[in-house]
Amino acid sequence: MAGKSKTKYSGGVKQDRKILLLLAAVILIPVLLYTGLELSRVRERENLLRESYRAQLKAILFSVNQRCWDTVESWGNHLRMITQRSSPRVEPQELSALLEELPRRYSPIASAFVKQQDSWSFGVAGSLAGSRTAMQEMIAAALIDSARQVQRLTSQAAKGYFRALPIQFNAAREQDWDLLFVFSLADSSRLAHEMLGGLLISSRIFVDRIVQPYVSTFREQGLTVTVASDSSANLANDRAREDIATRLWILPRFTLAIQTEGQTSGELASAKTQQSLFVIVMLNVAILAAVFVLMRTLWRETQLARLKADFVAHVSHDLRTPLGLIRMFAETLMLGRAREEEKKHEYYGIIAREAERLTHMVNNVLDFSRLEAGGKEFAMQDLLLNEVIANALASYRFHLQQRQFRVEEKIANRLPPVKGDAQAVSQAFLNLLDNAIKYSDQNKHIIVEVDCNERHAIVRVTDHGRGIAPQYHDKIFNKFYRIDHAGGDSKGAGIGLAIVQHIMLAHHGSVEVQSAPGKGSTFSLKFPLHKELHGNDTDH
């Protein structure tokens, strides 16, 4: 029988090796062909990537320009709302007072005006009140010089199409307003050719207050967007490093440039191409190494697959018992079979305790996954082990009674505190208790001890069951490991003791086992005592 078993396993390994070699060939040949193709298309892909980067950068500059234009349009709508709220025959002085709301609210606006035939209304920023006449003369001259564009603007407004007409002019050196936006103010009570409105804006303030705050948000994406006037001393240096540059639609004297921080789009494209080639080459090396490693570790993977399958089967089996009890007592309560309040209270307690035991089982699986991944966190605090163990034992008492176990408690009343996570310590203890229940066989006597010596606080769980041979004392703490007892009765999922060891290592403690076949087992959890805490013993 032994010989047959060995031959069968050896044949399975040989078959697996053939499959792996075939799989390696199936993987390697396409990868190598793909690598050759990629090497021949490096330049083409690099150009495509560069154009993609540039298209993205152009889209960002477009969004900046659109944002600026939308801002001016919103100001124009505000101007239109002011004129629409006013009476068609309102006096120019009254309308001027209303227009002063615009420069007060929007700092780039130096003045807002409305011209109806030969009548002018001006709302001027308070600091520029002395420049009202100069502004009016400048605006009037600009409207005469742009008469054709203004006529087109009013014609379009008569057809229901409203837009802003930008007019830029050279202001005197001591003045800061150099950009004019003209709007047609047509509505049901005013003909389009009868009324014009406009905003006189400072380009410098518009850039500082509107453009710069918006473009600064792109730094979070690793992009630098600069705005510079044609007269800027740093414009030449800025253009020497820029990726994309364009004029601001509403401020033609200003250049909007964008660059990826540290590298241009061409350099980024080249770097991405090199990274791709490096990844492909490393992938080939990794695949070759993987084939070699897989051949060497085939037997380990086969074993692990079997253990995982057993793990799922045992976990499913273990979950059925508490689920069955919860369902049974819940149905009893739902059908009204328990009429006495005392019985109802008892059944509710059973459901709660079994739910807690079920939670413990599920937490075992989840915590095992977190511990393996290194993602389990422990909330360390001062603990009294006697209280923690007593509470955990109380939550398991119904399960023990149901299985007809007698638990002998030897829990010291006064213990020095230890540093630990109460939930994790309870979980480690319950895993040991659950282990004792599974392997106690007919002698259903368990001893739980909690005491301390000079260096450790100790929790012991002793059963009088099958016992463990010395050669297995270390192996039982490995994940998924279960001892094959006579008759193939290997209980449990193989993770309980592995979790206990993880928890104890996290607490700078240890778990020890003393056992022999047929003589039962004693598992001990040793928690280190902190000398600085000894002085508090009498407080507890």
NORLINLIN-V33056 format. One record per backbone hydrogen bond with DSSP energy under -1.0 kcal/mol. NH is the residue of the N-H (numbers start at 1). CO is the residue of the C=O. E is the energy in kcal/mol with one decimal. If there is no record, write none. Layout:
# NORLINLIN-V33056
[[NH:CO:E] [NH:CO:E]]
This chain:
# NORLINLIN-V33056
[[5:1:-2.2] [6:2:-2.1] [7:3:-2.4] [8:4:-2.5] [9:5:-1.9] [10:6:-2.4] [11:7:-2.6] [12:8:-1.9] [13:9:-2.1] [14:10:-2.4] [15:11:-2.3] [16:12:-2.3] [17:13:-2.4] [18:14:-2.1] [19:15:-2.2] [20:16:-2.5] [21:17:-2.6] [22:18:-2.4] [23:19:-2.7] [24:20:-2.9] [25:21:-2.2] [26:22:-2.5] [27:23:-2.1] [28:24:-3.4] [29:25:-2.1] [31:27:-1.8] [32:28:-2.9] [33:29:-2.3] [34:30:-2.8] [35:31:-2.5] [36:32:-2.2] [37:33:-2.1] [38:34:-2.8] [39:35:-2.4] [40:36:-1.5] [45:41:-2.5] [46:42:-2.4] [47:43:-2.2] [48:44:-2.1] [49:45:-2.5] [50:46:-2.4] [51:47:-2.5] [52:48:-2.2] [53:49:-2.4] [54:50:-2.4] [55:51:-2.5] [56:52:-2.1] [57:53:-2.4] [58:54:-2.7] [59:55:-2.0] [60:56:-1.7] [61:57:-2.2] [62:58:-2.5] [63:59:-2.0] [64:60:-1.9] [65:61:-2.5] [66:62:-2.9] [67:63:-2.3] [68:64:-2.2] [69:65:-2.4] [70:66:-2.8] [71:67:-2.0] [72:68:-2.0] [73:69:-2.5] [74:70:-2.3] [75:71:-1.8] [76:72:-2.3] [77:73:-2.3] [78:74:-2.0] [79:75:-2.3] [80:76:-2.5] [81:77:-2.5] [82:78:-2.0] [83:79:-1.9] [84:80:-2.2] [85:81:-2.2] [86:82:-1.1] [90:87:-1.9] [95:91:-2.3] [96:92:-2.5] [97:93:-1.7] [98:94:-1.6] [99:95:-2.3] [100:96:-1.2] [101:98:-1.5] [102:99:-1.5] [104:100:-1.3] [105:101:-1.9] [106:102:-2.7] [109:106:-1.6] [110:200:-3.2] [111:200:-1.4] [112:123:-2.6] [113:198:-2.3] [114:121:-2.1] [115:196:-3.3] [116:119:-2.6] [119:116:-2.4] [121:114:-2.1] [123:112:-3.3] [125:110:-2.5] [128:125:-2.0] [129:126:-1.2] [131:128:-2.1] [132:129:-1.3] [135:131:-2.5] [136:132:-2.4] [137:133:-2.4] [138:134:-2.2] [139:135:-2.8] [140:136:-2.7] [141:137:-2.3] [142:138:-2.0] [143:139:-2.4] [144:140:-1.9] [145:141:-2.5] [146:142:-1.6] [147:144:-1.4] [150:146:-2.5] [151:147:-2.5] [152:148:-2.0] [153:149:-2.1] [154:150:-2.3] [155:151:-1.9] [156:152:-2.2] [157:153:-2.0] [158:154:-1.9] [160:157:-1.7] [161:156:-2.6] [165:182:-2.4] [167:180:-3.5] [169:178:-1.5] [175:172:-2.0] [178:201:-1.4] [179:201:-1.7] [180:167:-3.1] [181:199:-2.4] [182:165:-2.4] [183:197:-3.6] [185:195:-1.6] [187:190:-1.6] [194:191:-1.4] [196:115:-2.7] [197:183:-3.0] [198:113:-2.2] [199:181:-2.3] [200:111:-2.9] [201:179:-3.4] [202:108:-2.5] [206:202:-2.5] [207:203:-2.5] [208:204:-2.4] [209:205:-3.2] [210:206:-2.3] [211:206:-1.6] [212:207:-3.1] [215:211:-2.5] [216:212:-1.9] [217:214:-1.3] [218:215:-1.3] [219:216:-1.4] [221:218:-1.3] [222:219:-2.0] [223:218:-1.7] [224:259:-3.2] [226:257:-2.6] [228:255:-2.1] [230:253:-1.9] [232:229:-2.0] [235:232:-1.1] [238:234:-2.5] [239:235:-2.6] [240:236:-1.4] [243:258:-1.9] [244:258:-1.7] [246:256:-2.6] [248:254:-2.1] [254:251:-2.4] [255:228:-3.5] [256:246:-3.7] [257:226:-2.6] [258:244:-2.5] [259:224:-2.1] [261:222:-2.5] [268:264:-2.5] [269:265:-2.4] [270:266:-2.3] [271:267:-2.5] [272:268:-2.6] [273:269:-2.2] [274:270:-2.4] [275:271:-2.4] [276:272:-2.3] [277:273:-2.3] [278:274:-2.5] [279:275:-2.5] [280:276:-2.3] [281:277:-2.5] [282:278:-2.8] [283:279:-2.2] [284:280:-2.0] [285:281:-2.1] [286:282:-2.8] [287:283:-2.6] [288:284:-2.1] [289:285:-2.5] [290:286:-2.8] [291:287:-2.3] [292:288:-1.8] [293:289:-2.6] [294:290:-3.1] [295:291:-1.9] [296:292:-1.6] [297:293:-2.1] [301:297:-2.3] [302:298:-2.3] [303:299:-2.1] [304:300:-2.6] [305:301:-2.5] [306:302:-1.9] [307:303:-2.7] [308:304:-2.6] [309:305:-2.1] [310:306:-2.5] [311:307:-2.5] [312:308:-2.3] [313:309:-2.0] [314:310:-2.8] [315:311:-2.6] [316:312:-2.4] [317:313:-2.0] [318:314:-2.8] [319:315:-1.9] [323:319:-1.7] [324:320:-3.0] [325:321:-2.2] [326:322:-2.6] [327:323:-2.4] [328:324:-2.6] [329:325:-2.6] [330:326:-2.1] [331:327:-2.6] [332:328:-2.1] [333:329:-2.1] [334:330:-2.5] [335:331:-2.5] [337:332:-2.0] [344:340:-2.5] [345:341:-2.8] [346:342:-2.0] [347:343:-2.8] [348:344:-2.8] [349:345:-2.1] [350:346:-2.2] [351:347:-2.7] [352:348:-2.6] [353:349:-2.7] [354:350:-2.8] [355:351:-2.4] [356:352:-2.1] [357:353:-2.3] [358:354:-2.7] [359:355:-2.5] [360:356:-2.2] [361:357:-2.0] [362:358:-2.6] [363:359:-3.1] [364:360:-1.9] [365:361:-1.6] [366:362:-2.6] [367:363:-3.6] [368:364:-2.0] [369:365:-1.8] [370:366:-2.3] [371:367:-3.2] [372:368:-2.3] [373:369:-1.7] [375:370:-2.4] [380:378:-1.2] [381:420:-1.7] [383:418:-3.0] [388:384:-2.0] [389:385:-2.9] [390:386:-1.9] [391:387:-2.3] [392:388:-2.1] [393:389:-2.6] [394:390:-1.9] [395:391:-1.6] [400:396:-2.0] [401:397:-2.7] [402:398:-2.8] [403:399:-1.6] [404:401:-1.4] [405:400:-2.8] [406:444:-2.5] [408:446:-3.2] [410:448:-3.4] [412:450:-2.6] [418:383:-2.1] [420:381:-2.5] [425:421:-2.8] [426:422:-2.4] [427:423:-2.1] [428:424:-2.4] [429:425:-2.3] [430:426:-2.8] [431:427:-2.1] [432:428:-1.7] [433:429:-2.5] [434:430:-2.8] [435:431:-2.0] [436:432:-2.2] [437:433:-2.0] [438:434:-2.0] [439:435:-1.6] [443:440:-1.2] [444:442:-1.4] [445:443:-1.5] [446:406:-2.5] [447:462:-2.6] [448:408:-2.8] [449:460:-2.5] [450:410:-2.3] [451:458:-2.1] [453:456:-2.7] [457:527:-2.7] [458:451:-3.2] [459:525:-2.3] [460:449:-2.8] [461:523:-2.4] [462:447:-2.7] [463:521:-2.6] [466:439:-1.9] [472:469:-2.0] [473:470:-1.5] [476:472:-2.0] [477:474:-1.2] [478:475:-2.3] [480:494:-2.7] [481:478:-1.6] [485:483:-1.0] [488:485:-2.1] [490:488:-1.7] [499:495:-2.3] [500:496:-1.9] [501:497:-2.3] [502:498:-2.1] [503:499:-2.7] [504:500:-2.4] [505:501:-2.3] [506:502:-2.1] [507:503:-1.2] [508:505:-1.6] [509:504:-3.2] [510:526:-1.5] [512:524:-2.3] [514:522:-2.2] [516:520:-1.2] [518:466:-5.4] [519:516:-2.3] [522:514:-2.3] [523:461:-2.4] [524:512:-2.7] [525:459:-3.1] [526:510:-2.8] [527:457:-3.0] [529:455:-2.5] [533:530:-2.2] [534:531:-1.1] [536:533:-2.1] [537:534:-1.8] [539:536:-1.4] [540:537:-1.6]]
